[in-house]
Amino acid sequence: MWIWRTLRMGLFALVLFNLLLYVVHHYGSHQRVGYAAAQAGGTDDSPIYFSPDTNLEEIDVAMIGRAQRTIDVAMYAFTDRRIAAALRRAAGQGVKVRIYRDRDQYEEEERRGRGVRSLLAGEPNISIRVKASNELMHEKAVLYDGYLLRDGSGNWSISAARYQDNEISVSDNAAMAHAFASDFERMWSRTDNTVIQ
């Protein structure tokens, strides 16, 4: 009899523990963070966002919409049409957009008809270059107006923004922005890059 009582209490404790983990996960550390930081152009506390609890696409579109002068993008995968449309709108308002891509990933997206090149084509304020080497360009970072850095594991795809476990952080830390800007210029200025537009 005492064995059954012990097993029931253990099972009850296990269920209670899992319920507590669920509550902490959904209402604690991964709660949906507002877009104020992205819309305000950064904060001192460098917000971090997690998908799928937060739709990272919303964060990225808001940040693109706030850019005033430049957007430098180093993105491994880029198939999100809503983000492409936001970049085109920004470019139409005079923002200079530079996009640097990985060769194999870019070619695969174009082959499968999932690429966004057609949405960006013909816009004079958008430049696209692809790394010539088959060594990965695996960055997923964007620098807005030379000072606001978006970085993390999230590519610009629907699955990365809405379904996968990814994170992005937003920082206006000058040293981090400068480090990425230097790295981006190094990649962008490679003489063997393929110029797409």
Order of alpha helices (4+ residues) and beta strands (2+ residues): alpha-alpha-beta-alpha-beta-alpha-beta-alpha-alpha-beta-beta-beta-alpha-beta-alpha-beta
